[in-house]
Amino acid sequence: MTLMQTILENELILLTPIRQSDFEKLYEVASDPLIWVQHPSWDRYKKAVFLDFFNVAMESKGGYVIREQKTGEIIGSSRYYEYN
């Protein structure tokens, strides 16, 4: 599967293809255990678990980092997967 990634944006957010250099900043956001309380992967706040998630997003070629348009700060991520 090959996905063609592009930059997606509006006045509030900017989505750019995920890069290895995004890991530390993205993990800062994801390291809050409260984010994952109701998620099936409730322990994703742990660095080793998050690293696995991040690597799959990188390998998928469908991962995006979400930034606040005004500040440029990373606020999350998203990913296309199992796209047919």
C-alpha positions as CSV (number, residue, x, y, z in Angstrom):
1,M,0.0,0.0,0.0
2,T,1.3,3.4,-0.9
3,L,-0.3,6.5,0.5
4,M,0.5,9.9,-0.9
5,Q,0.8,12.2,2.0
6,T,0.2,15.9,1.8
7,I,-0.1,18.8,4.2
8,L,-3.6,19.3,5.5
9,E,-4.5,22.6,7.3
10,N,-7.2,25.0,8.3
11,E,-7.1,28.2,10.4
12,L,-6.7,26.1,13.6
13,I,-4.5,23.1,12.9
14,L,-1.7,21.9,10.6
15,L,-1.2,18.2,9.8
16,T,2.1,17.2,8.4
17,P,3.5,13.7,7.6
18,I,5.1,12.2,10.8
19,R,8.9,12.2,10.9
20,Q,11.3,10.5,13.2
21,S,12.3,13.9,14.6
22,D,8.8,14.4,15.9
23,F,9.1,11.6,18.4
24,E,10.2,13.5,21.6
25,K,7.7,16.3,21.2
26,L,4.8,14.0,20.4
27,Y,5.7,11.7,23.3
28,E,5.6,14.8,25.6
29,V,1.9,15.1,24.6
30,A,1.2,11.4,24.9
31,S,3.0,10.8,28.2
32,D,-0.1,12.0,30.2
33,P,-1.8,8.8,31.5
34,L,-5.2,10.5,31.7
35,I,-5.2,10.7,27.8
36,W,-5.3,6.9,27.6
37,V,-7.6,6.0,30.5
38,Q,-10.5,5.0,28.3
39,H,-8.4,3.8,25.3
40,P,-7.9,0.1,24.7
41,S,-4.1,0.7,24.8
42,W,-4.4,2.4,28.2
43,D,-0.6,2.0,28.9
44,R,0.5,3.9,25.8
45,Y,1.7,6.8,28.0
46,K,4.7,4.5,28.8
47,K,7.6,5.4,26.5
48,A,8.3,1.8,25.3
49,V,4.7,1.2,24.5
50,F,4.4,4.6,22.8
51,L,7.5,4.0,20.8
52,D,5.9,0.8,19.3
53,F,2.8,2.9,18.3
54,F,5.0,5.6,16.8
55,N,7.1,3.2,14.8
56,V,4.0,1.6,13.3
57,A,2.7,5.1,12.3
58,M,6.1,5.8,10.7
59,E,6.1,2.5,8.8
60,S,2.5,2.9,7.7
61,K,3.4,6.0,5.7
62,G,0.0,7.3,6.7
63,G,0.9,9.0,10.0
64,Y,0.4,12.7,10.6
65,V,1.5,15.1,13.4
66,I,-1.1,17.6,14.4
67,R,0.2,21.1,15.2
68,E,-1.6,24.1,16.5
69,Q,-1.6,26.6,13.6
70,K,-1.0,29.7,15.8
71,T,2.0,28.4,17.8
72,G,3.3,25.5,15.7
73,E,3.3,23.2,18.8
74,I,2.5,19.5,18.5
75,I,-0.8,18.7,20.0
76,G,-1.4,15.1,18.8
77,S,-1.3,12.7,15.9
78,S,-3.5,10.8,13.5
79,R,-3.1,8.1,11.0
80,Y,-4.7,6.5,8.0
81,Y,-4.5,2.7,8.3
82,E,-6.1,-0.3,6.6
83,Y,-6.9,2.1,3.7
84,N,-8.1,0.3,0.6
